[in-house]
Amino acid sequence: CRQLFRSPSVPGSVPRSVLKRGQPSDRDIPVKAKRQWRVAGTPGQEASVEPGVWLEPSRSARLEEIESLLAKDDQELTGDFSKPHLLPTVEGKDPGLKYISPDTLAAVLTGHFSSFLESSIVVDCRYPYEYEGGHVKGAVNLPLQRDVEEFLLEQPIVSLDASKRVIIIFHCEFSVERGPKMCKFLRERDRSCHEYPQLHYPELYVLKGGYREFFFQFPSHCEPRDYQPMEDAAFKEERRKFRGQSR
C-alpha cells in the first residue's frame, strides 16, 4: 500500500466533500465555436477601389492565412477545444505544454480565480524526500506514473458546476523533466480513455521554474518554508530507488 504525500496542515487540495468523481456527461462534449473574422485597414490610407470591384488575393495566400489563424486559435484552447485557457501562460521549453509563472500560481492559491474554479490541483512530481523538505501549500505528491493514474484517473474529479473548471498544475524541482513528463503522461492516458477530443482534464499547466523558483519568490506559500534539492548526497539511496521506479 503506497502513501500519497500531502500537506499536513492543509486538508488537501482536492476536498472530496466538494468535488464529484464520475463520468463526464453529454453536456461536457464541446460544441464547435463560431469564429468571427475582421480585416483591418491600413491607417491613413484610403481605398481607391470603385464600388462593386473586389480585389481578391490569391486563393493559396488566403488559405495559408486562415490555416495559420486556426492553428493559433487551437493552441489557445483547452485540450478538448471547448474553451480558452483560463490562466495567463508564458513561453516554456516544450511548445506543446502550457506554462504559468510563479506569480500566476500565487494568484491561484490566493483565490484570484476562485469564481471560475471548482478546484485547482497542484501536483508535485518530486521525490518524497524533496516534497517533505518543502512544498507548495496544498500540493499533492505524485512522483510515479501509477500514482497519477490512481489519484486522477481511477475516479476522475469532475466539477459539480458546469460553469467552473478543474485545473491541474504540474511541477518538479525546475519543471524541466519530471513535471512536464508527468503532464504529458496524464494527457496521453486521458486521451486513451475517451473518444477524441473529450477529456476528464482538458486544462493542464506546468509551473515554469519549478518549486525552486516558486520558493524563492513566494516562501510564504510553502511549507515547511524550505527547499530540499534533489541532488543531496544524504538522500542518495532514496534518489536511486525512485529513479529506478520511474523508468
Backbone as CSV, one residue per row, in Angstrom:
resi,resn,N_x,N_y,N_z,CA_x,CA_y,CA_z,C_x,C_y,C_z
1,CYS,0.853,-1.198,0.000,0.000,0.000,0.000,0.879,1.233,0.000
2,ARG,0.742,2.086,-1.032,1.573,3.274,-1.108,0.852,4.448,-0.509
3,GLN,1.626,5.351,0.061,1.042,6.565,0.638,1.291,7.726,-0.292
4,LEU,0.251,8.514,-0.587,0.401,9.732,-1.375,0.606,10.870,-0.402
5,PHE,1.747,11.536,-0.493,2.100,12.568,0.471,1.332,13.841,0.191
6,ARG,0.793,14.432,1.235,0.087,15.699,1.110,0.525,16.628,2.214
7,SER,0.175,17.877,2.044,0.489,18.864,3.056,-0.214,18.515,4.354
8,PRO,0.520,18.438,5.475,-0.096,18.066,6.742,-1.020,19.126,7.319
9,SER,-0.829,20.411,6.984,-1.614,21.461,7.610,-2.780,21.926,6.763
10,VAL,-2.885,21.382,5.552,-3.987,21.759,4.679,-4.822,20.523,4.435
11,PRO,-6.130,20.605,4.475,-6.963,19.413,4.355,-6.952,18.801,2.980
12,GLY,-5.941,19.120,2.163,-5.855,18.531,0.836,-6.339,19.500,-0.200
13,SER,-5.659,19.514,-1.346,-6.047,20.448,-2.384,-7.262,19.980,-3.149
14,VAL,-7.752,18.765,-2.852,-8.904,18.238,-3.556,-9.941,17.805,-2.538
15,PRO,-10.745,18.729,-1.988,-11.719,18.363,-0.958,-12.779,17.427,-1.505
16,ARG,-12.811,16.198,-0.975,-13.743,15.205,-1.501,-15.201,15.555,-1.218
17,SER,-15.451,16.416,-0.201,-16.826,16.803,0.082,-17.358,17.783,-0.948
18,VAL,-16.469,18.412,-1.686,-16.875,19.416,-2.671,-16.836,18.855,-4.074
19,LEU,-15.816,18.049,-4.355,-15.630,17.547,-5.700,-16.422,16.272,-5.926
20,LYS,-16.817,16.075,-7.138,-17.549,14.873,-7.505,-16.726,14.101,-8.497
21,ARG,-16.534,12.823,-8.234,-15.820,11.973,-9.168,-16.846,11.174,-9.956
22,GLY,-16.685,11.117,-11.254,-17.637,10.369,-12.057,-17.321,10.493,-13.519
23,GLN,-18.239,10.065,-14.339,-18.053,10.097,-15.771,-18.560,11.413,-16.326
24,PRO,-17.938,11.942,-17.377,-18.400,13.198,-17.969,-19.763,13.023,-18.610
25,SER,-20.610,14.039,-18.464,-21.944,13.977,-19.045,-21.930,14.504,-20.463
26,ASP,-23.099,14.356,-21.129,-23.190,14.814,-22.514,-22.937,16.294,-22.633
27,ARG,-23.268,17.039,-21.576,-23.091,18.492,-21.676,-21.630,18.893,-21.664
28,ASP,-20.757,17.926,-21.304,-19.326,18.238,-21.317,-18.730,18.141,-22.705
29,ILE,-19.507,17.552,-23.661,-18.974,17.408,-25.010,-18.885,18.780,-25.640
30,PRO,-17.704,19.144,-26.127,-17.531,20.509,-26.634,-18.364,20.791,-27.870
31,VAL,-18.812,22.000,-27.976,-19.534,22.469,-29.156,-18.607,23.373,-29.945
32,LYS,-18.540,23.128,-31.215,-17.626,23.906,-32.048,-17.995,25.382,-31.997
33,ALA,-17.027,26.202,-31.655,-17.275,27.640,-31.510,-17.248,28.332,-32.867
34,LYS,-18.056,29.373,-32.973,-18.044,30.168,-34.198,-16.906,31.166,-34.130
35,ARG,-16.226,31.342,-35.220,-15.133,32.306,-35.265,-15.560,33.499,-36.107
36,GLN,-15.230,34.681,-35.653,-15.518,35.896,-36.397,-14.213,36.440,-36.945
37,TRP,-14.248,36.839,-38.180,-13.046,37.350,-38.833,-13.233,38.832,-39.104
38,ARG,-12.190,39.585,-38.881,-12.238,41.023,-39.123,-10.966,41.409,-39.847
39,VAL,-11.111,42.181,-40.898,-9.959,42.631,-41.673,-9.728,44.093,-41.363
40,ALA,-8.542,44.397,-40.877,-8.217,45.780,-40.516,-7.607,46.495,-41.702
41,GLY,-7.975,47.766,-41.873,-7.406,48.567,-42.940,-6.115,49.214,-42.509
42,THR,-5.408,49.799,-43.433,-4.161,50.489,-43.124,-4.459,51.919,-42.734
43,PRO,-4.060,52.365,-41.533,-4.363,53.733,-41.080,-3.846,54.778,-42.055
44,GLY,-4.689,55.795,-42.305,-4.248,56.915,-43.130,-4.249,56.636,-44.611
45,GLN,-4.712,55.451,-44.998,-4.692,55.106,-46.416,-6.115,54.844,-46.880
46,GLU,-6.566,55.560,-47.915,-7.912,55.387,-48.420,-7.903,54.397,-49.566
47,ALA,-8.951,53.587,-49.610,-9.048,52.608,-50.685,-9.457,53.307,-51.973
48,SER,-8.864,52.923,-53.076,-9.178,53.528,-54.369,-9.978,52.574,-55.236
49,VAL,-10.669,51.638,-54.575,-11.441,50.650,-55.328,-12.820,51.201,-55.622
50,GLU,-13.266,51.081,-56.849,-14.582,51.549,-57.236,-15.652,50.630,-56.667
51,PRO,-16.862,51.155,-56.418,-17.944,50.321,-55.895,-18.174,49.104,-56.769
52,GLY,-18.359,47.961,-56.123,-18.648,46.742,-56.859,-17.411,46.019,-57.338
53,VAL,-16.217,46.600,-57.143,-14.984,45.955,-57.588,-14.305,45.314,-56.386
54,TRP,-13.960,44.044,-56.475,-13.324,43.309,-55.376,-11.963,42.822,-55.825
55,LEU,-10.928,43.328,-55.152,-9.573,42.894,-55.471,-9.259,41.698,-54.584
56,GLU,-9.280,40.511,-55.125,-9.130,39.284,-54.358,-7.690,38.795,-54.382
57,PRO,-7.083,38.542,-53.206,-5.737,37.984,-53.190,-5.778,36.556,-53.702
58,SER,-4.631,35.999,-53.939,-4.584,34.640,-54.465,-5.224,33.672,-53.482
59,ARG,-5.859,32.628,-53.994,-6.577,31.664,-53.156,-5.626,30.967,-52.192
60,SER,-4.451,30.611,-52.666,-3.493,29.908,-51.805,-3.037,30.791,-50.651
61,ALA,-2.874,32.095,-50.915,-2.449,33.014,-49.852,-3.524,33.117,-48.780
62,ARG,-4.801,33.176,-49.209,-5.892,33.258,-48.241,-5.985,31.990,-47.405
63,LEU,-5.832,30.837,-48.042,-5.904,29.574,-47.313,-4.786,29.457,-46.286
64,GLU,-3.585,29.881,-46.670,-2.459,29.827,-45.738,-2.717,30.717,-44.526
65,GLU,-3.284,31.907,-44.778,-3.563,32.826,-43.675,-4.614,32.250,-42.731
66,ILE,-5.676,31.674,-43.306,-6.742,31.097,-42.484,-6.226,29.915,-41.677
67,GLU,-5.444,29.039,-42.311,-4.906,27.880,-41.603,-4.000,28.310,-40.463
68,SER,-3.230,29.371,-40.705,-2.341,29.881,-39.657,-3.138,30.408,-38.473
69,LEU,-4.214,31.150,-38.768,-5.054,31.695,-37.699,-5.757,30.591,-36.920
70,LEU,-6.240,29.587,-37.640,-6.907,28.474,-36.965,-5.949,27.721,-36.061
71,ALA,-4.732,27.491,-36.533,-3.739,26.782,-35.726,-3.419,27.571,-34.472
72,LYS,-3.304,28.877,-34.607,-3.009,29.727,-33.449,-4.154,29.686,-32.450
73,ASP,-5.396,29.750,-32.955,-6.559,29.711,-32.077,-6.622,28.400,-31.309
74,ASP,-6.376,27.269,-32.005,-6.455,25.964,-31.361,-5.429,25.826,-30.249
75,GLN,-4.264,26.457,-30.400,-3.235,26.394,-29.369,-3.691,27.098,-28.098
76,GLU,-4.614,28.042,-28.209,-5.081,28.781,-27.047,-6.288,28.125,-26.388
77,LEU,-6.831,27.063,-26.991,-7.979,26.377,-26.425,-7.530,25.239,-25.517
78,THR,-8.426,24.844,-24.613,-8.128,23.712,-23.747,-8.055,22.431,-24.571
79,GLY,-7.634,21.342,-23.936,-7.382,20.104,-24.666,-8.580,19.497,-25.360
80,ASP,-9.789,19.841,-24.921,-10.987,19.339,-25.599,-11.577,20.377,-26.551
81,PHE,-10.858,21.485,-26.753,-11.244,22.556,-27.679,-12.569,23.224,-27.302
82,SER,-12.955,23.151,-26.033,-14.248,23.689,-25.620,-14.205,25.149,-25.202
83,LYS,-13.031,25.629,-24.764,-12.952,26.997,-24.248,-11.495,27.447,-24.210
84,PRO,-11.240,28.747,-24.113,-9.859,29.227,-23.973,-9.302,28.848,-22.604
85,HIS,-7.983,28.799,-22.494,-7.353,28.566,-21.200,-7.672,29.720,-20.256
86,LEU,-7.870,29.394,-19.006,-8.203,30.410,-18.011,-6.981,31.208,-17.583
87,LEU,-5.882,30.532,-17.290,-4.712,31.197,-16.725,-3.825,31.801,-17.806
88,PRO,-3.209,32.942,-17.528,-2.237,33.511,-18.472,-1.014,32.610,-18.544
89,THR,-0.513,32.397,-19.731,0.623,31.493,-19.907,1.869,32.249,-20.347
90,VAL,3.008,31.591,-20.161,4.297,32.151,-20.556,5.008,31.131,-21.439
91,GLU,6.014,31.589,-22.141,6.760,30.697,-23.018,7.577,29.714,-22.194
92,GLY,7.588,28.459,-22.617,8.340,27.432,-21.910,9.162,26.579,-22.850
93,LYS,9.854,25.607,-22.282,10.765,24.765,-23.056,10.029,23.923,-24.087
94,ASP,8.888,23.368,-23.708,8.122,22.492,-24.597,6.935,23.267,-25.166
95,PRO,6.916,23.547,-26.464,5.823,24.334,-27.046,4.474,23.627,-26.994
96,GLY,4.474,22.330,-26.729,3.227,21.583,-26.659,2.546,21.654,-25.306
97,LEU,3.179,22.318,-24.332,2.631,22.431,-22.984,2.311,23.883,-22.657
98,LYS,1.438,24.076,-21.682,1.076,25.410,-21.222,1.794,25.692,-19.904
99,TYR,2.641,26.714,-19.899,3.415,27.074,-18.712,2.808,28.309,-18.050
100,ILE,2.841,28.314,-16.722,2.425,29.502,-15.977,3.592,29.975,-15.121
101,SER,3.582,31.240,-14.756,4.647,31.821,-13.940,4.368,31.583,-12.459
102,PRO,5.386,31.719,-11.595,5.157,31.644,-10.148,4.111,32.652,-9.678
103,ASP,4.090,33.842,-10.283,3.096,34.851,-9.907,1.673,34.348,-10.144
104,THR,1.479,33.651,-11.262,0.145,33.138,-11.569,-0.272,32.056,-10.586
105,LEU,0.660,31.161,-10.228,0.328,30.141,-9.231,-0.028,30.787,-7.897
106,ALA,0.716,31.809,-7.508,0.409,32.518,-6.261,-0.989,33.136,-6.327
107,ALA,-1.352,33.655,-7.492,-2.689,34.234,-7.665,-3.770,33.163,-7.537
108,VAL,-3.498,31.977,-8.069,-4.447,30.867,-7.932,-4.609,30.492,-6.461
109,LEU,-3.493,30.394,-5.750,-3.523,29.982,-4.344,-4.242,30.989,-3.457
110,THR,-4.196,32.254,-3.836,-4.834,33.297,-3.019,-6.261,33.614,-3.473
111,GLY,-6.791,32.804,-4.387,-8.203,32.918,-4.742,-8.567,33.893,-5.828
112,HIS,-7.588,34.382,-6.580,-7.896,35.363,-7.623,-8.760,34.782,-8.747
113,PHE,-8.733,33.463,-8.912,-9.519,32.833,-9.974,-10.640,31.965,-9.405
114,SER,-10.961,32.144,-8.131,-11.905,31.250,-7.454,-13.301,31.260,-8.070
115,SER,-13.706,32.374,-8.652,-15.047,32.432,-9.242,-15.154,31.584,-10.508
116,PHE,-14.006,31.171,-11.053,-14.007,30.355,-12.267,-13.624,28.903,-11.996
117,LEU,-13.160,28.625,-10.784,-12.592,27.309,-10.490,-13.413,26.518,-9.486
118,GLU,-13.638,25.250,-9.809,-14.164,24.304,-8.833,-13.006,23.823,-7.961
119,SER,-11.862,23.578,-8.610,-10.682,23.139,-7.864,-9.429,23.345,-8.696
120,SER,-8.343,23.655,-8.015,-7.020,23.712,-8.647,-6.142,22.709,-7.907
121,ILE,-5.618,21.751,-8.635,-4.824,20.674,-8.051,-3.368,20.887,-8.432
122,VAL,-2.517,21.088,-7.446,-1.082,21.245,-7.688,-0.430,19.884,-7.481
123,VAL,0.158,19.340,-8.538,0.796,18.028,-8.489,2.306,18.206,-8.423
124,ASP,2.886,17.801,-7.306,4.331,17.871,-7.083,4.928,16.533,-7.498
125,CYS,5.707,16.536,-8.572,6.264,15.303,-9.128,7.644,14.965,-8.573
126,ARG,8.094,15.700,-7.571,9.406,15.426,-6.990,9.349,14.183,-6.108
127,TYR,10.518,13.702,-5.715,10.593,12.536,-4.848,10.124,12.911,-3.445
128,PRO,9.625,11.948,-2.669,9.061,12.258,-1.348,9.984,13.043,-0.423
129,TYR,11.286,12.765,-0.437,12.182,13.499,0.461,12.286,14.968,0.062
130,GLU,12.127,15.257,-1.232,12.110,16.655,-1.676,10.822,17.334,-1.217
131,TYR,9.709,16.635,-1.410,8.402,17.168,-1.016,8.351,17.445,0.479
132,GLU,8.813,16.494,1.281,8.774,16.658,2.732,9.700,17.774,3.197
133,GLY,10.716,18.086,2.404,11.642,19.156,2.759,11.118,20.543,2.460
134,GLY,9.947,20.636,1.839,9.343,21.924,1.498,8.537,21.802,0.219
135,HIS,7.264,22.225,0.261,6.403,22.106,-0.914,5.356,23.213,-0.924
136,VAL,4.706,23.383,-2.062,3.624,24.356,-2.192,2.474,23.915,-1.290
137,LYS,1.911,24.839,-0.542,0.807,24.505,0.357,-0.352,23.873,-0.421
138,GLY,-0.803,22.742,0.077,-1.930,22.066,-0.550,-1.564,21.147,-1.692
139,ALA,-0.286,21.109,-2.093,0.121,20.262,-3.215,0.046,18.790,-2.824
140,VAL,-0.234,17.946,-3.807,-0.248,16.505,-3.598,0.985,15.923,-4.278
141,ASN,1.652,15.007,-3.601,2.901,14.436,-4.102,2.617,13.162,-4.893
142,LEU,2.811,13.221,-6.209,2.596,12.080,-7.103,3.851,11.880,-7.940
143,PRO,4.867,11.209,-7.388,6.144,11.094,-8.089,6.183,10.034,-9.181
144,LEU,5.234,9.087,-9.172,5.253,7.986,-10.131,4.008,8.007,-11.011
145,GLN,4.135,7.442,-12.206,3.009,7.414,-13.133,1.817,6.671,-12.549
146,ARG,2.065,5.585,-11.831,0.947,4.836,-11.258,0.223,5.649,-10.181
147,ASP,0.960,6.550,-9.509,0.316,7.431,-8.534,-0.664,8.372,-9.225
148,VAL,-0.246,8.911,-10.367,-1.101,9.822,-11.133,-2.347,9.092,-11.627
149,GLU,-2.165,7.874,-12.131,-3.311,7.098,-12.606,-4.300,6.818,-11.481
150,GLU,-3.784,6.408,-10.320,-4.660,6.067,-9.201,-5.393,7.299,-8.667
151,PHE,-4.684,8.405,-8.543,-5.275,9.591,-7.922,-6.214,10.341,-8.855
152,LEU,-5.874,10.398,-10.142,-6.625,11.250,-11.064,-7.517,10.513,-12.055
153,LEU,-7.209,9.252,-12.358,-7.948,8.573,-13.419,-8.851,7.439,-12.950
154,GLU,-8.512,6.776,-11.843,-9.364,5.675,-11.393,-10.747,6.180,-10.991
155,GLN,-10.796,7.325,-10.351,-12.056,8.008,-10.042,-11.884,9.480,-10.406
156,PRO,-12.107,9.822,-11.667,-11.839,11.190,-12.137,-12.583,12.248,-11.334
157,ILE,-11.928,13.372,-11.148,-12.505,14.505,-10.428,-13.249,15.381,-11.434
158,VAL,-14.528,15.603,-11.175,-15.321,16.434,-12.079,-15.953,17.574,-11.293
159,SER,-16.251,18.637,-11.985,-16.856,19.802,-11.344,-18.353,19.592,-11.151
160,LEU,-18.861,20.004,-9.998,-20.298,19.951,-9.738,-21.034,21.075,-10.463
161,ASP,-20.286,22.102,-10.838,-20.844,23.267,-11.525,-20.268,23.306,-12.937
162,ALA,-21.125,23.158,-13.934,-20.660,23.104,-15.324,-19.951,24.374,-15.759
163,SER,-20.190,25.483,-15.059,-19.558,26.748,-15.433,-18.171,26.906,-14.813
164,LYS,-17.800,25.984,-13.929,-16.494,26.079,-13.272,-15.563,24.966,-13.735
165,ARG,-14.283,25.188,-13.541,-13.266,24.295,-14.085,-12.485,23.572,-12.998
166,VAL,-11.918,22.442,-13.402,-10.918,21.741,-12.600,-9.612,21.853,-13.377
167,ILE,-8.613,22.490,-12.790,-7.322,22.632,-13.468,-6.249,21.899,-12.674
168,ILE,-5.241,21.431,-13.381,-4.133,20.717,-12.743,-2.832,21.408,-13.126
169,ILE,-2.005,21.672,-12.126,-0.723,22.350,-12.328,0.395,21.410,-11.881
170,PHE,1.253,21.024,-12.805,2.358,20.111,-12.519,3.651,20.889,-12.279
171,HIS,4.498,20.328,-11.453,5.846,20.889,-11.311,6.774,19.857,-10.692
172,CYS,8.062,20.081,-10.863,9.088,19.311,-10.157,10.073,20.344,-9.606
173,GLU,11.340,19.999,-9.504,12.286,20.957,-8.919,12.471,22.180,-9.813
174,PHE,12.727,21.924,-11.094,12.929,23.014,-12.050,11.850,23.034,-13.141
175,SER,10.980,22.038,-13.145,9.961,21.858,-14.194,10.597,21.729,-15.573
176,VAL,11.678,20.973,-15.612,12.362,20.720,-16.875,12.112,19.294,-17.355
177,GLU,12.050,18.338,-16.430,11.906,16.943,-16.846,10.704,16.246,-16.207
178,ARG,10.731,16.052,-14.901,9.701,15.224,-14.264,8.301,15.827,-14.364
179,GLY,8.166,17.117,-14.089,6.852,17.756,-14.162,6.255,17.727,-15.559
180,PRO,6.979,18.222,-16.576,6.450,18.176,-17.942,6.162,16.754,-18.419
181,LYS,7.038,15.814,-18.057,6.840,14.421,-18.469,5.545,13.860,-17.882
182,MET,5.266,14.169,-16.618,4.055,13.659,-15.983,2.808,14.330,-16.550
183,CYS,2.923,15.595,-16.900,1.811,16.311,-17.527,1.443,15.646,-18.855
184,LYS,2.436,15.315,-19.648,2.200,14.638,-20.925,1.611,13.252,-20.710
185,PHE,2.101,12.557,-19.688,1.601,11.210,-19.400,0.106,11.247,-19.086
186,LEU,-0.307,12.191,-18.238,-1.725,12.283,-17.901,-2.562,12.570,-19.139
187,ARG,-2.115,13.486,-19.979,-2.875,13.816,-21.186,-2.989,12.591,-22.097
188,GLU,-1.902,11.832,-22.252,-1.930,10.648,-23.111,-2.879,9.589,-22.570
189,ARG,-2.828,9.334,-21.264,-3.706,8.335,-20.661,-5.164,8.803,-20.712
190,ASP,-5.369,10.087,-20.500,-6.715,10.655,-20.558,-7.296,10.503,-21.962
191,ARG,-6.475,10.766,-22.967,-6.919,10.632,-24.359,-7.328,9.180,-24.650
192,SER,-6.562,8.241,-24.138,-6.816,6.829,-24.438,-8.128,6.333,-23.830
193,CYS,-8.669,7.079,-22.863,-9.922,6.684,-22.199,-11.148,7.282,-22.867
194,HIS,-10.947,8.116,-23.862,-12.064,8.871,-24.425,-12.094,8.837,-25.944
195,GLU,-13.252,9.227,-26.453,-13.382,9.490,-27.868,-12.893,10.916,-28.092
196,TYR,-11.992,11.104,-29.024,-11.396,12.422,-29.278,-12.486,13.430,-29.649
197,PRO,-12.460,14.667,-29.107,-11.417,15.236,-28.237,-11.798,15.280,-26.752
198,GLN,-12.760,14.473,-26.316,-13.203,14.535,-24.928,-12.080,14.167,-23.956
199,LEU,-12.100,14.804,-22.782,-11.085,14.569,-21.754,-11.694,14.754,-20.367
200,HIS,-11.158,14.028,-19.388,-11.504,14.309,-17.996,-10.881,15.638,-17.564
201,TYR,-9.621,15.841,-17.987,-8.861,17.017,-17.549,-8.338,17.779,-18.763
202,PRO,-9.157,18.652,-19.346,-8.725,19.370,-20.550,-7.763,20.514,-20.285
203,GLU,-7.627,20.925,-19.013,-6.829,22.124,-18.723,-5.652,21.786,-17.806
204,LEU,-4.490,21.581,-18.416,-3.274,21.223,-17.688,-2.228,22.316,-17.854
205,TYR,-1.478,22.575,-16.783,-0.417,23.579,-16.815,0.854,23.013,-16.178
206,VAL,1.977,23.655,-16.507,3.268,23.352,-15.881,3.796,24.644,-15.268
207,LEU,4.253,24.567,-14.028,4.814,25.735,-13.345,6.231,25.993,-13.850
208,LYS,6.425,27.071,-14.564,7.749,27.386,-15.093,8.714,27.715,-13.950
209,GLY,9.916,27.141,-14.015,10.909,27.359,-12.970,10.800,26.387,-11.817
210,GLY,9.674,25.655,-11.752,9.505,24.629,-10.740,9.407,25.153,-9.317
211,TYR,9.514,24.214,-8.374,9.401,24.590,-6.964,10.525,25.527,-6.555
212,ARG,11.696,25.320,-7.102,12.835,26.152,-6.700,12.537,27.630,-6.924
213,GLU,12.080,27.968,-8.112,11.796,29.370,-8.429,10.620,29.883,-7.606
214,PHE,9.596,29.048,-7.451,8.427,29.471,-6.685,8.797,29.728,-5.226
215,PHE,9.619,28.864,-4.650,10.007,29.022,-3.249,10.762,30.327,-3.031
216,PHE,11.679,30.651,-3.921,12.458,31.874,-3.749,11.596,33.129,-3.910
217,GLN,10.531,33.048,-4.692,9.660,34.209,-4.881,8.520,34.282,-3.866
218,PHE,7.999,33.113,-3.455,6.827,33.091,-2.568,6.994,32.077,-1.438
219,PRO,7.976,32.260,-0.569,8.187,31.294,0.519,6.990,31.174,1.453
220,SER,6.176,32.219,1.558,5.023,32.162,2.462,3.962,31.175,1.976
221,HIS,4.021,30.786,0.703,3.084,29.807,0.161,3.659,28.397,0.195
222,CYS,4.745,28.205,0.927,5.395,26.900,1.007,5.440,26.413,2.450
223,GLU,5.390,25.087,2.617,5.517,24.511,3.954,6.224,23.161,3.889
224,PRO,7.161,22.930,4.789,7.790,23.982,5.585,8.470,24.997,4.658
225,ARG,8.816,26.134,5.187,9.442,27.172,4.352,10.889,26.806,4.092
226,ASP,11.053,25.847,3.216,12.397,25.351,2.925,12.402,24.723,1.541
227,TYR,13.596,24.407,1.085,13.781,23.840,-0.250,14.824,22.736,-0.161
228,GLN,14.426,21.523,-0.506,15.312,20.366,-0.475,15.710,19.995,-1.906
229,PRO,16.960,20.269,-2.309,17.395,19.910,-3.658,17.378,18.394,-3.873
230,MET,17.123,17.979,-5.089,17.124,16.554,-5.408,18.514,15.956,-5.240
231,GLU,19.533,16.661,-5.737,20.901,16.138,-5.717,21.568,16.384,-4.366
232,ASP,20.998,15.800,-3.335,21.566,15.897,-1.988,22.163,14.540,-1.654
233,ALA,23.450,14.525,-1.314,24.146,13.267,-1.043,23.503,12.480,0.090
234,ALA,22.830,13.166,0.990,22.203,12.491,2.129,21.033,11.604,1.698
235,PHE,20.521,11.822,0.493,19.368,11.047,0.023,19.717,10.229,-1.220
236,LYS,20.946,9.802,-1.306,21.416,9.070,-2.480,20.608,7.801,-2.723
237,GLU,20.345,7.031,-1.673,19.624,5.768,-1.822,18.169,5.992,-2.231
238,GLU,17.510,6.962,-1.599,16.125,7.265,-1.965,16.023,7.717,-3.417
239,ARG,16.990,8.535,-3.828,17.002,9.026,-5.211,17.186,7.871,-6.188
240,ARG,18.080,6.963,-5.884,18.332,5.813,-6.756,17.086,4.935,-6.865
241,LYS,16.400,4.730,-5.746,15.207,3.885,-5.736,14.100,4.477,-6.610
242,PHE,13.838,5.762,-6.456,12.748,6.364,-7.215,13.096,6.537,-8.682
243,ARG,14.354,6.753,-8.981,14.742,6.823,-10.388,14.492,5.481,-11.069
244,GLY,14.783,4.401,-10.346,14.547,3.069,-10.893,13.069,2.794,-11.115
245,GLN,12.228,3.247,-10.210,10.788,3.032,-10.339,10.175,3.906,-11.422
246,SER,10.822,5.011,-11.736,10.286,5.946,-12.731,10.535,5.476,-14.147
247,ARG,11.450,4.527,-14.329,11.796,4.086,-15.681,10.800,3.073,-16.210
